[in-house]
Structure formats: structure tokens, C-alpha cells
């Protein structure tokens, strides 16, 4: 079993470290975030930036997640799935969360 250190929990619902010192995802952190049933963690390696944004919005709408929790979950998914997007969804989490709450012009 990997040894990445004990998880520390934040008052905002986050847990870390999410990565081991060698850069691998921390299995304990992964397990913690998967229990939250976040849709972003269910996406596979072939997910597009649009898929990630939809999953993030679904998480905010259905799961009552927070920006810090979702940001960490996205970082885990990026590492596990090998995502490399032009704009990192975790770096843009505030704008993504805001766009989820704003109706689209067509809707």
C-alpha cells in the first residue's frame, strides 16, 4: 500500500495531500473524494473540456459541492485520466462555477 502521508481535512471539506511526493494521486484522498460521488471523477481519459464543464455544473447543481472541493476533485481527475487542456478547469473553477449558475442565452 502506498504511503503518501496522513490526510489532513480542511473546514471547507477538502482533504490532502491529493498527490504523493512523487506526483502520484494519493489513494486515500482519491477514496475520500470518490465517496462524495462527484461526476467529474467518473469521466474517463477521453473526456473533452466540454464534458468536464458539464460534469462540474452537474456537481454544483446536484451535489451541493464547493469550489475548493470541486477544484481538488478536478486536479485528481486530471492526473488520473491524463487530461491536458488549453485552459485548466481547476484553475478556472470560479468562472466555471459562475457560468453554471448563469442561464445560457438560448435557455
BELCOR-V152896 format. One record per run of one state. SS is the DSSP state (H for helix, E for strand, L for the rest). FROM is the first residue (numbers start at 1). LEN is the number of residues. If there is no record, write none. Layout:
# BELCOR-V152896
SS | FROM | LEN
SS | FROM | LEN
This chain:
# BELCOR-V152896
L | 1 | 7
E | 8 | 2
L | 10 | 5
E | 15 | 2
L | 17 | 2
E | 19 | 1
L | 20 | 5
E | 25 | 1
L | 26 | 1
H | 27 | 8
L | 35 | 4
H | 39 | 4
L | 43 | 6
H | 49 | 15
L | 64 | 3
H | 67 | 15
L | 82 | 11
H | 93 | 9
L | 102 | 6
